[in-house]
């Protein structure tokens, strides 16, 4: 299944990207085109990847997430993962991403 991304702005300085499907090499370019402008926007303080519907992340998707982490870091903005499936969380853990992504069960917990 292709990746679907829906963008929401629940509060000032906060962007939620709701992800559904597979974040793989085929989806990476379109995902980056949505993700990186938000990560590079100095007004964004919290970028939340809501992934309850994302069942797969490949190395190409991880590279996109790494680019976002690097763009957010200089201004101490935070990247959150909300509602990620255990399989996706396991990949993030195995690849060393967890120190850079704050995991929460819900979007509401990311906003608290």
FIKOLZA-1660 file (N, C-alpha, C; in steps of 0.1 Angstrom, whole numbers, plus 5000, padded with zeros to 4 digits):
% residues 112
   i   px   py   pz ch aa at
   1 5008 4988 5000  A  X  N
   1 5000 5000 5000  A  X CA
   1 5009 5012 5000  A  X  C
   2 5006 5022 4992  A  X  N
   2 5013 5034 4991  A  X CA
   2 5012 5043 5004  A  X  C
   3 5021 5052 5006  A  X  N
   3 5020 5060 5018  A  X CA
   3 5010 5072 5015  A  X  C
   4 5002 5074 5025  A  X  N
   4 4993 5085 5025  A  X CA
   4 4997 5094 5037  A  X  C
   5 4998 5107 5034  A  X  N
   5 5001 5117 5044  A  X CA
   5 4991 5128 5045  A  X  C
   6 4985 5130 5057  A  X  N
   6 4976 5140 5060  A  X CA
   6 4982 5150 5069  A  X  C
   7 4981 5163 5066  A  X  N
   7 4987 5173 5075  A  X CA
   7 4977 5180 5083  A  X  C
   8 4980 5182 5096  A  X  N
   8 4971 5190 5105  A  X CA
   8 4979 5200 5113  A  X  C
   9 4973 5210 5117  A  X  N
   9 4979 5220 5126  A  X CA
   9 4970 5222 5138  A  X  C
  10 4972 5214 5149  A  X  N
  10 4964 5214 5161  A  X CA
  10 4966 5226 5170  A  X  C
  11 4978 5232 5168  A  X  N
  11 4981 5244 5177  A  X CA
  11 4992 5252 5170  A  X  C
  12 4994 5264 5174  A  X  N
  12 5005 5272 5168  A  X CA
  12 5018 5266 5171  A  X  C
  13 5026 5265 5160  A  X  N
  13 5039 5259 5161  A  X CA
  13 5040 5244 5161  A  X  C
  14 5028 5238 5158  A  X  N
  14 5028 5223 5158  A  X CA
  14 5022 5218 5145  A  X  C
  15 5029 5208 5140  A  X  N
  15 5024 5202 5127  A  X CA
  15 5023 5187 5130  A  X  C
  16 5012 5181 5126  A  X  N
  16 5010 5167 5127  A  X CA
  16 5009 5161 5113  A  X  C
  17 5017 5151 5110  A  X  N
  17 5017 5144 5098  A  X CA
  17 5011 5130 5101  A  X  C
  18 4999 5127 5096  A  X  N
  18 4993 5114 5099  A  X CA
  18 4997 5105 5087  A  X  C
  19 5004 5094 5090  A  X  N
  19 5010 5085 5080  A  X CA
  19 5002 5072 5080  A  X  C
  20 4999 5068 5068  A  X  N
  20 4993 5055 5066  A  X CA
  20 4999 5048 5054  A  X  C
  21 5002 5035 5056  A  X  N
  21 5008 5027 5045  A  X CA
  21 5022 5024 5047  A  X  C
  22 5030 5024 5037  A  X  N
  22 5044 5020 5037  A  X CA
  22 5054 5032 5034  A  X  C
  23 5063 5035 5043  A  X  N
  23 5073 5045 5041  A  X CA
  23 5085 5038 5036  A  X  C
  24 5085 5036 5022  A  X  N
  24 5096 5029 5016  A  X CA
  24 5102 5038 5005  A  X  C
  25 5111 5032 4997  A  X  N
  25 5118 5040 4987  A  X CA
  25 5109 5046 4977  A  X  C
  26 5098 5040 4974  A  X  N
  26 5088 5045 4964  A  X CA
  26 5081 5057 4969  A  X  C
  27 5080 5058 4983  A  X  N
  27 5072 5069 4989  A  X CA
  27 5081 5080 4994  A  X  C
  28 5094 5078 4995  A  X  N
  28 5104 5087 5001  A  X CA
  28 5104 5101 4996  A  X  C
  29 5104 5102 4983  A  X  N
  29 5105 5115 4976  A  X CA
  29 5093 5124 4980  A  X  C
  30 5081 5118 4978  A  X  N
  30 5069 5125 4981  A  X CA
  30 5068 5129 4996  A  X  C
  31 5072 5119 5005  A  X  N
  31 5072 5121 5019  A  X CA
  31 5081 5133 5023  A  X  C
  32 5093 5133 5017  A  X  N
  32 5103 5144 5020  A  X CA
  32 5097 5157 5015  A  X  C
  33 5091 5158 5004  A  X  N
  33 5085 5170 4999  A  X CA
  33 5075 5176 5009  A  X  C
  34 5068 5168 5017  A  X  N
  34 5059 5172 5027  A  X CA
  34 5066 5175 5040  A  X  C
  35 5074 5166 5044  A  X  N
  35 5081 5166 5057  A  X CA
  35 5091 5178 5059  A  X  C
  36 5100 5179 5049  A  X  N
  36 5111 5188 5051  A  X CA
  36 5108 5203 5052  A  X  C
  37 5098 5208 5044  A  X  N
  37 5095 5222 5046  A  X CA
  37 5089 5225 5060  A  X  C
  38 5082 5216 5066  A  X  N
  38 5078 5218 5080  A  X CA
  38 5090 5217 5089  A  X  C
  39 5099 5208 5087  A  X  N
  39 5110 5206 5096  A  X CA
  39 5120 5219 5095  A  X  C
  40 5120 5225 5084  A  X  N
  40 5129 5236 5081  A  X CA
  40 5122 5250 5085  A  X  C
  41 5109 5249 5088  A  X  N
  41 5102 5261 5091  A  X CA
  41 5105 5265 5106  A  X  C
  42 5111 5277 5108  A  X  N
  42 5115 5281 5121  A  X CA
  42 5103 5283 5131  A  X  C
  43 5091 5285 5125  A  X  N
  43 5079 5286 5134  A  X CA
  43 5075 5273 5140  A  X  C
  44 5079 5262 5135  A  X  N
  44 5075 5249 5140  A  X CA
  44 5084 5245 5152  A  X  C
  45 5077 5242 5163  A  X  N
  45 5085 5238 5175  A  X CA
  45 5083 5223 5178  A  X  C
  46 5072 5218 5173  A  X  N
  46 5069 5203 5175  A  X CA
  46 5064 5198 5161  A  X  C
  47 5070 5187 5157  A  X  N
  47 5066 5180 5145  A  X CA
  47 5063 5166 5149  A  X  C
  48 5050 5162 5147  A  X  N
  48 5045 5149 5152  A  X CA
  48 5042 5140 5140  A  X  C
  49 5048 5129 5140  A  X  N
  49 5045 5118 5130  A  X CA
  49 5036 5109 5137  A  X  C
  50 5023 5109 5133  A  X  N
  50 5013 5100 5138  A  X CA
  50 5013 5088 5129  A  X  C
  51 5016 5076 5134  A  X  N
  51 5018 5065 5125  A  X CA
  51 5010 5053 5128  A  X  C
  52 4998 5054 5134  A  X  N
  52 4990 5042 5137  A  X CA
  52 4987 5034 5125  A  X  C
  53 4987 5041 5113  A  X  N
  53 4983 5034 5101  A  X CA
  53 4996 5031 5092  A  X  C
  54 5008 5034 5097  A  X  N
  54 5020 5031 5090  A  X CA
  54 5025 5018 5094  A  X  C
  55 5025 5008 5085  A  X  N
  55 5029 4995 5089  A  X CA
  55 5043 4991 5085  A  X  C
  56 5051 5000 5079  A  X  N
  56 5064 4996 5074  A  X CA
  56 5072 5009 5072  A  X  C
  57 5085 5008 5076  A  X  N
  57 5094 5019 5073  A  X CA
  57 5107 5013 5069  A  X  C
  58 5112 5017 5057  A  X  N
  58 5124 5012 5051  A  X CA
  58 5136 5022 5054  A  X  C
  59 5148 5018 5050  A  X  N
  59 5159 5027 5052  A  X CA
  59 5158 5040 5045  A  X  C
  60 5151 5040 5033  A  X  N
  60 5149 5053 5026  A  X CA
  60 5140 5062 5035  A  X  C
  61 5130 5057 5041  A  X  N
  61 5122 5065 5050  A  X CA
  61 5129 5070 5062  A  X  C
  62 5138 5061 5067  A  X  N
  62 5146 5066 5079  A  X CA
  62 5155 5077 5075  A  X  C
  63 5161 5077 5063  A  X  N
  63 5169 5088 5058  A  X CA
  63 5161 5101 5058  A  X  C
  64 5148 5101 5054  A  X  N
  64 5140 5112 5054  A  X CA
  64 5138 5118 5068  A  X  C
  65 5135 5108 5077  A  X  N
  65 5133 5112 5091  A  X CA
  65 5146 5118 5097  A  X  C
  66 5158 5113 5093  A  X  N
  66 5170 5118 5098  A  X CA
  66 5172 5132 5093  A  X  C
  67 5169 5135 5080  A  X  N
  67 5170 5149 5075  A  X CA
  67 5161 5158 5083  A  X  C
  68 5149 5154 5087  A  X  N
  68 5140 5162 5096  A  X CA
  68 5147 5165 5109  A  X  C
  69 5152 5154 5115  A  X  N
  69 5159 5156 5128  A  X CA
  69 5170 5166 5127  A  X  C
  70 5178 5165 5117  A  X  N
  70 5189 5175 5115  A  X CA
  70 5184 5189 5113  A  X  C
  71 5173 5191 5106  A  X  N
  71 5167 5204 5104  A  X CA
  71 5161 5210 5117  A  X  C
  72 5155 5201 5125  A  X  N
  72 5149 5206 5138  A  X CA
  72 5159 5209 5149  A  X  C
  73 5170 5202 5149  A  X  N
  73 5180 5202 5160  A  X CA
  73 5186 5216 5163  A  X  C
  74 5190 5224 5154  A  X  N
  74 5196 5237 5157  A  X CA
  74 5187 5246 5165  A  X  C
  75 5174 5245 5164  A  X  N
  75 5165 5254 5171  A  X CA
  75 5158 5247 5183  A  X  C
  76 5163 5234 5185  A  X  N
  76 5158 5226 5197  A  X CA
  76 5143 5223 5195  A  X  C
  77 5138 5223 5183  A  X  N
  77 5124 5218 5180  A  X CA
  77 5124 5203 5182  A  X  C
  78 5112 5198 5185  A  X  N
  78 5112 5183 5188  A  X CA
  78 5104 5176 5178  A  X  C
  79 5109 5163 5175  A  X  N
  79 5102 5154 5167  A  X CA
  79 5096 5143 5175  A  X  C
  80 5083 5141 5173  A  X  N
  80 5075 5131 5181  A  X CA
  80 5070 5120 5172  A  X  C
  81 5069 5108 5177  A  X  N
  81 5062 5097 5171  A  X CA
  81 5050 5094 5179  A  X  C
  82 5038 5094 5174  A  X  N
  82 5026 5091 5181  A  X CA
  82 5019 5079 5176  A  X  C
  83 5016 5070 5185  A  X  N
  83 5008 5058 5181  A  X CA
  83 5015 5049 5171  A  X  C
  84 5028 5049 5171  A  X  N
  84 5035 5040 5161  A  X CA
  84 5033 5026 5164  A  X  C
  85 5032 5018 5154  A  X  N
  85 5030 5003 5156  A  X CA
  85 5043 4997 5161  A  X  C
  86 5042 4986 5169  A  X  N
  86 5054 4980 5175  A  X CA
  86 5065 4977 5164  A  X  C
  87 5061 4973 5152  A  X  N
  87 5071 4969 5142  A  X CA
  87 5079 4982 5138  A  X  C
  88 5073 4993 5137  A  X  N
  88 5079 5005 5133  A  X CA
  88 5088 5010 5145  A  X  C
  89 5083 5009 5157  A  X  N
  89 5091 5013 5169  A  X CA
  89 5103 5004 5170  A  X  C
  90 5102 4991 5167  A  X  N
  90 5114 4982 5167  A  X CA
  90 5124 4986 5157  A  X  C
  91 5120 4990 5145  A  X  N
  91 5130 4995 5135  A  X CA
  91 5137 5008 5140  A  X  C
  92 5130 5017 5146  A  X  N
  92 5136 5029 5151  A  X CA
  92 5146 5026 5162  A  X  C
  93 5142 5016 5171  A  X  N
  93 5151 5013 5182  A  X CA
  93 5164 5006 5176  A  X  C
  94 5162 4997 5167  A  X  N
  94 5174 4989 5162  A  X CA
  94 5183 4998 5154  A  X  C
  95 5178 5009 5148  A  X  N
  95 5187 5018 5140  A  X CA
  95 5192 5030 5148  A  X  C
  96 5189 5031 5161  A  X  N
  96 5194 5041 5169  A  X CA
  96 5187 5055 5169  A  X  C
  97 5174 5055 5164  A  X  N
  97 5167 5067 5163  A  X CA
  97 5160 5072 5175  A  X  C
  98 5158 5063 5185  A  X  N
  98 5150 5066 5196  A  X CA
  98 5155 5078 5205  A  X  C
  99 5168 5080 5206  A  X  N
  99 5172 5092 5213  A  X CA
  99 5168 5105 5207  A  X  C
 100 5164 5105 5194  A  X  N
 100 5161 5117 5187  A  X CA
 100 5146 5119 5184  A  X  C
 101 5138 5109 5187  A  X  N
 101 5123 5109 5185  A  X CA
 101 5116 5106 5198  A  X  C
 102 5108 5115 5203  A  X  N
 102 5101 5112 5215  A  X CA
 102 5088 5105 5212  A  X  C
 103 5087 5093 5217  A  X  N
 103 5075 5084 5214  A  X CA
 103 5064 5086 5224  A  X  C
 104 5052 5088 5220  A  X  N
 104 5040 5089 5228  A  X CA
 104 5029 5080 5222  A  X  C
 105 5020 5077 5230  A  X  N
 105 5009 5069 5226  A  X CA
 105 4999 5076 5217  A  X  C
 106 4997 5089 5220  A  X  N
 106 4987 5097 5213  A  X CA
 106 4993 5111 5209  A  X  C
 107 4986 5117 5200  A  X  N
 107 4989 5131 5196  A  X CA
 107 4987 5140 5209  A  X  C
 108 4977 5138 5216  A  X  N
 108 4974 5146 5228  A  X CA
 108 4986 5146 5238  A  X  C
 109 4992 5134 5239  A  X  N
 109 5004 5133 5248  A  X CA
 109 5016 5141 5243  A  X  C
 110 5017 5142 5230  A  X  N
 110 5027 5150 5224  A  X CA
 110 5025 5165 5226  A  X  C
 111 5013 5169 5227  A  X  N
 111 5009 5183 5229  A  X CA
 111 5010 5188 5243  A  X  C
 112 5010 5178 5253  A  X  N
 112 5010 5182 5267  A  X CA
 112 5023 5188 5271  A  X  C
% end
